[in-house]
Amino acid sequence: MKKILVHPDLKKQLQKEFKVSYVTVTMSIDGVFTSEKAIAIRQRAKELLIEEANKIE
């Protein structure tokens, strides 16, 4: 699994959304954890990155 590069602010947002630790978010988006929650975190991180990219004109 490839690592997803996410700004720390987005990691903190994911932490709050999923009610997990910052380390759990980091390990999930780095592909270390592969649980259902980790996959959901990765998917949401991807969605947030797409939202950020769409803000650019």
RANOR-V900144 format. One record per residue. RES is the residue in three letters. PHI is phi in whole degrees, -180 to 180 (none if undefined). NEAR is the number of other C-alpha atoms within 12 Angstrom. Layout:
BEGIN
<<RES,PHI,NEAR> <RES,PHI,NEAR>>
END
This chain:
BEGIN
<<MET,none,14> <LYS,-81,13> <LYS,-72,17> <ILE,-103,27> <LEU,-89,21> <VAL,-129,27> <HIS,-63,18> <PRO,-54,17> <ASP,-62,17> <LEU,-70,28> <LYS,-63,33> <LYS,-65,23> <GLN,-63,22> <LEU,-63,34> <GLN,-58,27> <LYS,-69,16> <GLU,-62,19> <PHE,-96,23> <LYS,54,16> <VAL,-130,20> <SER,-77,19> <TYR,-61,22> <VAL,-63,19> <THR,-62,27> <VAL,-61,41> <THR,-61,29> <MET,-66,28> <SER,-69,35> <ILE,-75,35> <ASP,-83,23> <GLY,86,23> <VAL,-75,19> <PHE,-91,22> <THR,-130,19> <SER,-71,16> <GLU,-61,12> <LYS,-66,23> <ALA,-63,28> <ILE,-66,24> <ALA,-64,21> <ILE,-63,38> <ARG,-61,36> <GLN,-64,20> <ARG,-66,26> <ALA,-61,34> <LYS,-62,23> <GLU,-61,18> <LEU,-64,25> <LEU,-66,22> <ILE,-64,15> <GLU,-59,13> <GLU,-64,16> <ALA,-65,11> <ASN,-71,10> <LYS,-74,9> <ILE,-79,8> <GLU,-100,5>>
END
